Amino acid sequence: MFTGIIAFSGRFIGYRQGKKELAFEASTPAGRLAVGDSVAVNGVCLSLIRIDGRLLVFNLSRETLDKTNLGSLRPGEELNVELPLTLATPLGGHLVSGHVDFKARLLRATPRKPGKRLTFSLPREFRPYFIPKGSVAVNGVSLTVAALSPAAFEVEIIPITLEKSNLRGLKTGAEVNIECDMVGKYVYNWITKTKRWD
């Protein structure tokens, strides 16, 4: 479990074993990490299998390659990295599972001093999980839905988020990982399923 608060960044080194593994160099020493730990990389919960100084290596499943942007990375690309939530960790963002719901594309980036407004595509089937001022994770970053339309949603990025995450360098057309609000998904599922059972 995560909160959508990025701890540090990683620089993508490359794939191994025919894309069965992903390796990146962390911007900070691994420190408290150990082999077997869960780490969120661009919002995707991965298992750490090897540590070599600042080089971290993770397993990649076919599901992860199909459903996230981790299968189309380029060497040197910046990655958002988050450590798992503990009982002693403040819940600074919102509850994030690290299970990506869909990939979205950046439709528009609008400067809004001192930050930026980003507009992303929104597939119709995921629209019920979004509400104005609700939570969403974009590449693992906990954000608030600033505006909503039938086929798109907007988020406002403040300066510290631009500084600490890879959202600052997104170009129009860039693909990002989206995780809908966990609580919203459960509530929507419970309501719709209950109506079908009645």
TORKOL-4160 file (C-alpha; in steps of 0.2 Angstrom, whole numbers, padded with zeros to 4 digits, m for minus):
198
<pt num="1" X="0000" Y="0000" Z="0000"/>
<pt num="2" X="0006" Y="0017" Z="m0004"/>
<pt num="3" X="0000" Y="0036" Z="m0003"/>
<pt num="4" X="0006" Y="0044" Z="m0019"/>
<pt num="5" X="0020" Y="0054" Z="m0011"/>
<pt num="6" X="0036" Y="0051" Z="m0022"/>
<pt num="7" X="0051" Y="0047" Z="m0011"/>
<pt num="8" X="0065" Y="0049" Z="m0024"/>
<pt num="9" X="0068" Y="0047" Z="m0043"/>
<pt num="10" X="0076" Y="0033" Z="m0053"/>
<pt num="11" X="0085" Y="0033" Z="m0070"/>
<pt num="12" X="0079" Y="0019" Z="m0081"/>
<pt num="13" X="0094" Y="0008" Z="m0087"/>
<pt num="14" X="0086" Y="m0005" Z="m0097"/>
<pt num="15" X="0077" Y="m0022" Z="m0098"/>
<pt num="16" X="0084" Y="m0039" Z="m0095"/>
<pt num="17" X="0079" Y="m0057" Z="m0098"/>
<pt num="18" X="0068" Y="m0051" Z="m0113"/>
<pt num="19" X="0059" Y="m0038" Z="m0103"/>
<pt num="20" X="0056" Y="m0050" Z="m0088"/>
<pt num="21" X="0066" Y="m0038" Z="m0078"/>
<pt num="22" X="0068" Y="m0019" Z="m0076"/>
<pt num="23" X="0083" Y="m0010" Z="m0069"/>
<pt num="24" X="0085" Y="0008" Z="m0064"/>
<pt num="25" X="0098" Y="0018" Z="m0055"/>
<pt num="26" X="0091" Y="0027" Z="m0039"/>
<pt num="27" X="0094" Y="0045" Z="m0036"/>
<pt num="28" X="0097" Y="0041" Z="m0018"/>
<pt num="29" X="0105" Y="0025" Z="m0009"/>
<pt num="30" X="0093" Y="0011" Z="m0007"/>
<pt num="31" X="0095" Y="0013" Z="0012"/>
<pt num="32" X="0080" Y="0004" Z="0020"/>
<pt num="33" X="0076" Y="m0007" Z="0005"/>
<pt num="34" X="0078" Y="m0025" Z="0005"/>
<pt num="35" X="0076" Y="m0039" Z="m0008"/>
<pt num="36" X="0058" Y="m0044" Z="m0008"/>
<pt num="37" X="0051" Y="m0027" Z="m0004"/>
<pt num="38" X="0037" Y="m0019" Z="m0013"/>
<pt num="39" X="0041" Y="m0003" Z="m0022"/>
<pt num="40" X="0030" Y="0008" Z="m0033"/>
<pt num="41" X="0038" Y="0013" Z="m0049"/>
<pt num="42" X="0028" Y="0026" Z="m0059"/>
<pt num="43" X="0014" Y="0020" Z="m0048"/>
<pt num="44" X="0016" Y="0002" Z="m0052"/>
<pt num="45" X="0019" Y="m0010" Z="m0037"/>
<pt num="46" X="0034" Y="m0021" Z="m0041"/>
<pt num="47" X="0045" Y="m0033" Z="m0031"/>
<pt num="48" X="0063" Y="m0029" Z="m0029"/>
<pt num="49" X="0074" Y="m0044" Z="m0033"/>
<pt num="50" X="0092" Y="m0037" Z="m0033"/>
<pt num="51" X="0101" Y="m0022" Z="m0026"/>
<pt num="52" X="0119" Y="m0017" Z="m0032"/>
<pt num="53" X="0123" Y="0000" Z="m0024"/>
<pt num="54" X="0110" Y="0012" Z="m0032"/>
<pt num="55" X="0105" Y="0000" Z="m0045"/>
<pt num="56" X="0088" Y="m0008" Z="m0042"/>
<pt num="57" X="0081" Y="m0023" Z="m0052"/>
<pt num="58" X="0063" Y="m0028" Z="m0052"/>
<pt num="59" X="0052" Y="m0042" Z="m0060"/>
<pt num="60" X="0040" Y="m0037" Z="m0074"/>
<pt num="61" X="0025" Y="m0048" Z="m0078"/>
<pt num="62" X="0016" Y="m0049" Z="m0094"/>
<pt num="63" X="0001" Y="m0040" Z="m0086"/>
<pt num="64" X="0012" Y="m0026" Z="m0080"/>
<pt num="65" X="0019" Y="m0024" Z="m0098"/>
<pt num="66" X="0002" Y="m0024" Z="m0106"/>
<pt num="67" X="m0007" Y="m0012" Z="m0093"/>
<pt num="68" X="0006" Y="0001" Z="m0089"/>
<pt num="69" X="0019" Y="0012" Z="m0097"/>
<pt num="70" X="0034" Y="0002" Z="m0090"/>
<pt num="71" X="0035" Y="m0009" Z="m0106"/>
<pt num="72" X="0040" Y="0006" Z="m0117"/>
<pt num="73" X="0053" Y="0015" Z="m0107"/>
<pt num="74" X="0068" Y="0023" Z="m0115"/>
<pt num="75" X="0086" Y="0023" Z="m0107"/>
<pt num="76" X="0089" Y="0038" Z="m0096"/>
<pt num="77" X="0070" Y="0041" Z="m0093"/>
<pt num="78" X="0065" Y="0047" Z="m0076"/>
<pt num="79" X="0054" Y="0036" Z="m0065"/>
<pt num="80" X="0044" Y="0041" Z="m0050"/>
<pt num="81" X="0048" Y="0029" Z="m0035"/>
<pt num="82" X="0038" Y="0027" Z="m0019"/>
<pt num="83" X="0042" Y="0017" Z="m0004"/>
<pt num="84" X="0027" Y="0007" Z="0004"/>
<pt num="85" X="0016" Y="0014" Z="0018"/>
<pt num="86" X="0020" Y="0009" Z="0036"/>
<pt num="87" X="0010" Y="0011" Z="0052"/>
<pt num="88" X="0022" Y="0025" Z="0056"/>
<pt num="89" X="0020" Y="0034" Z="0040"/>
<pt num="90" X="0009" Y="0050" Z="0038"/>
<pt num="91" X="m0005" Y="0047" Z="0025"/>
<pt num="92" X="0000" Y="0063" Z="0016"/>
<pt num="93" X="m0009" Y="0059" Z="m0001"/>
<pt num="94" X="m0022" Y="0046" Z="m0003"/>
<pt num="95" X="m0023" Y="0027" Z="m0002"/>
<pt num="96" X="m0014" Y="0020" Z="m0018"/>
<pt num="97" X="m0013" Y="0001" Z="m0021"/>
<pt num="98" X="0000" Y="0002" Z="m0035"/>
<pt num="99" X="m0012" Y="m0008" Z="m0047"/>
<pt num="100" X="m0014" Y="0003" Z="m0062"/>
<pt num="101" X="m0032" Y="0004" Z="m0070"/>
<pt num="102" X="m0027" Y="0011" Z="m0087"/>
<pt num="103" X="m0015" Y="0021" Z="m0097"/>
<pt num="104" X="m0019" Y="0039" Z="m0102"/>
<pt num="105" X="m0012" Y="0051" Z="m0114"/>
<pt num="106" X="m0007" Y="0069" Z="m0110"/>
<pt num="107" X="m0019" Y="0080" Z="m0121"/>
<pt num="108" X="m0013" Y="0097" Z="m0115"/>
<pt num="109" X="m0001" Y="0105" Z="m0103"/>
<pt num="110" X="m0005" Y="0123" Z="m0099"/>
<pt num="111" X="0007" Y="0134" Z="m0088"/>
<pt num="112" X="m0002" Y="0141" Z="m0073"/>
<pt num="113" X="0011" Y="0151" Z="m0063"/>
<pt num="114" X="0019" Y="0145" Z="m0052"/>
<pt num="115" X="0013" Y="0127" Z="m0057"/>
<pt num="116" X="0005" Y="0119" Z="m0072"/>
<pt num="117" X="m0012" Y="0112" Z="m0077"/>
<pt num="118" X="m0012" Y="0095" Z="m0086"/>
<pt num="119" X="m0026" Y="0087" Z="m0096"/>
<pt num="120" X="m0027" Y="0068" Z="m0099"/>
<pt num="121" X="m0038" Y="0057" Z="m0109"/>
<pt num="122" X="m0051" Y="0047" Z="m0099"/>
<pt num="123" X="m0059" Y="0031" Z="m0106"/>
<pt num="124" X="m0078" Y="0030" Z="m0105"/>
<pt num="125" X="m0078" Y="0014" Z="m0094"/>
<pt num="126" X="m0067" Y="0023" Z="m0081"/>
<pt num="127" X="m0077" Y="0039" Z="m0080"/>
<pt num="128" X="m0089" Y="0033" Z="m0065"/>
<pt num="129" X="m0073" Y="0032" Z="m0054"/>
<pt num="130" X="m0070" Y="0051" Z="m0056"/>
<pt num="131" X="m0078" Y="0065" Z="m0047"/>
<pt num="132" X="m0073" Y="0084" Z="m0046"/>
<pt num="133" X="m0061" Y="0086" Z="m0032"/>
<pt num="134" X="m0058" Y="0067" Z="m0030"/>
<pt num="135" X="m0042" Y="0058" Z="m0029"/>
<pt num="136" X="m0032" Y="0051" Z="m0044"/>
<pt num="137" X="m0014" Y="0044" Z="m0045"/>
<pt num="138" X="m0004" Y="0049" Z="m0061"/>
<pt num="139" X="0012" Y="0039" Z="m0063"/>
<pt num="140" X="0010" Y="0036" Z="m0044"/>
<pt num="141" X="0008" Y="0054" Z="m0039"/>
<pt num="142" X="m0007" Y="0058" Z="m0028"/>
<pt num="143" X="m0017" Y="0072" Z="m0036"/>
<pt num="144" X="m0034" Y="0080" Z="m0035"/>
<pt num="145" X="m0046" Y="0081" Z="m0050"/>
<pt num="146" X="m0047" Y="0099" Z="m0054"/>
<pt num="147" X="m0060" Y="0098" Z="m0069"/>
<pt num="148" X="m0069" Y="0084" Z="m0077"/>
<pt num="149" X="m0077" Y="0080" Z="m0094"/>
<pt num="150" X="m0085" Y="0065" Z="m0102"/>
<pt num="151" X="m0068" Y="0060" Z="m0110"/>
<pt num="152" X="m0054" Y="0070" Z="m0101"/>
<pt num="153" X="m0049" Y="0075" Z="m0083"/>
<pt num="154" X="m0038" Y="0089" Z="m0077"/>
<pt num="155" X="m0026" Y="0090" Z="m0063"/>
<pt num="156" X="m0017" Y="0106" Z="m0056"/>
<pt num="157" X="0002" Y="0103" Z="m0052"/>
<pt num="158" X="0010" Y="0113" Z="m0039"/>
<pt num="159" X="0029" Y="0118" Z="m0040"/>
<pt num="160" X="0035" Y="0105" Z="m0027"/>
<pt num="161" X="0026" Y="0091" Z="m0037"/>
<pt num="162" X="0034" Y="0097" Z="m0053"/>
<pt num="163" X="0051" Y="0097" Z="m0044"/>
<pt num="164" X="0049" Y="0080" Z="m0036"/>
<pt num="165" X="0041" Y="0070" Z="m0050"/>
<pt num="166" X="0043" Y="0066" Z="m0068"/>
<pt num="167" X="0026" Y="0075" Z="m0072"/>
<pt num="168" X="0036" Y="0091" Z="m0075"/>
<pt num="169" X="0044" Y="0084" Z="m0091"/>
<pt num="170" X="0028" Y="0077" Z="m0099"/>
<pt num="171" X="0025" Y="0081" Z="m0117"/>
<pt num="172" X="0009" Y="0081" Z="m0127"/>
<pt num="173" X="0005" Y="0063" Z="m0131"/>
<pt num="174" X="0015" Y="0055" Z="m0117"/>
<pt num="175" X="0008" Y="0040" Z="m0109"/>
<pt num="176" X="0005" Y="0039" Z="m0090"/>
<pt num="177" X="m0001" Y="0026" Z="m0078"/>
<pt num="178" X="m0018" Y="0030" Z="m0070"/>
<pt num="179" X="m0025" Y="0022" Z="m0054"/>
<pt num="180" X="m0042" Y="0028" Z="m0049"/>
<pt num="181" X="m0047" Y="0031" Z="m0031"/>
<pt num="182" X="m0048" Y="0015" Z="m0022"/>
<pt num="183" X="m0062" Y="0020" Z="m0011"/>
<pt num="184" X="m0072" Y="0026" Z="m0026"/>
<pt num="185" X="m0070" Y="0010" Z="m0035"/>
<pt num="186" X="m0076" Y="0000" Z="m0020"/>
<pt num="187" X="m0091" Y="0011" Z="m0017"/>
<pt num="188" X="m0096" Y="0011" Z="m0036"/>
<pt num="189" X="m0094" Y="m0008" Z="m0037"/>
<pt num="190" X="m0105" Y="m0011" Z="m0021"/>
<pt num="191" X="m0119" Y="0001" Z="m0027"/>
<pt num="192" X="m0120" Y="m0006" Z="m0045"/>
<pt num="193" X="m0119" Y="m0024" Z="m0039"/>
<pt num="194" X="m0132" Y="m0022" Z="m0026"/>
<pt num="195" X="m0144" Y="m0015" Z="m0038"/>
<pt num="196" X="m0141" Y="m0030" Z="m0050"/>
<pt num="197" X="m0144" Y="m0042" Z="m0035"/>
<pt num="198" X="m0161" Y="m0033" Z="m0030"/>
